[in-house]
């Protein structure tokens, strides 16, 4: 590749759009497992491979087999929507609601550099967790007293060191510096209620700043033979208490007595906190290469039991303290992917995954709703000298979920979701 070609390639690489990309790349719960286009083409079965520096996310040991310098950046676009039908008594049977949820920005940026014969340093930046529940028709939405627009967003800066103990054995360690935000908007009712039907008297907007937590991750990658590799990775949980501002805005009802009473009792804007824990996870995989084929199967166990509740505290007005029970259960996902080399420059791949939802039936709500899901992915790559372009498309098929009149939020009905995403990543070896 000439210097002119290298310059154009680098400019294209750095110009790849990374921001303002809503996606539906969820794994179990609200984990986001689409952190590189090649890996997502395998449906996330990537723990036992090390073809690019997105291994920083999937298995820290993987970059130990990368020589020289590598830059790998990408983004994704998609959609995720949920339909809800009430089953009564609250909301009334037949009530229909809709949420079109964007999961916010989802870039991924990775860089690795060989610093010694057996040592490689790397750094990754991605969004490992996130969700948004944003419901249509906020003034009429039947669950507006639980959530109108609620969001968790997280970013991870992941400096990583991998060391190749032997030619076919590498270990890796990283720090997971987690940047997290939380927001919730919901309506408040008059208590006691003087109207024939519940009526909104105020809106509460709870918005946190960005809070930082620190975790860590480790990995091991070994190749017992030329054709088989096995990998194991672990990522630790991160607990965060967010500093926030709670803003109360009165909504006039037209009843002067009620409105005057609300005006007197409604709290002023105040400092608040929101606390919860991002879960730990452990994953293992095996990859087999035979001539033009690469096949990998992975199992991942996510310790979602640490996500037991979201706790909102209002030190100035403790009567507004809120516990949003989640009671998530530790659960697993499985993925199987295959890749075929077409000539020297092209690869095609596909994968299937199954995610078992960690959310128990009683905590399904407009705030968070999660279902078991099947994932079907296809992808491909084009390679030219030191440059590679990876792309994927992925369909998520969710199972129907009902509260079965067990809701801890007194909000019963049936949830149906669907999702689709596409993404690209561009890699360059210096």
Secondary structure, 3 states (H helix, E strand, C coil): CCHHHHHHHHHHHHHCCCCCCCCCCECCCCEECCCCHHHHHCCCCCCCCCCCCCHHHHCHHHHHHCCCEEEEEEEEEEEEEEEEEECCCCCCCCCEEEEECCCCCCCEEEEEEECCCCEEEEEEEECCEEEEEEECCCCCCCCCCCCCEEEEEEEEEEEEEEEEEECCEEEEEEEEEEEEEEEEEEEEECCCCCCCCCCEEEEEEEEECCEEEEEEEEEEEECCCCCEEEEEEEECCEEEEEEEEEEEEECCCCCHHHHHHHHHHCCCCEEEEEEEEECEEEEEEEEEEECCEEEEEEEEEEEHHHCCEEEEECCCCHHHCEEEECCCCCEEEEEEEEEEEECCCEEEEEEEEEECCCCCHHHCCCCCCCCCEEEEEEEEEEEECCEEEEEEEEEEEECCEECCCCCCCCCCEEEEEEEEEEEEEEEEEC
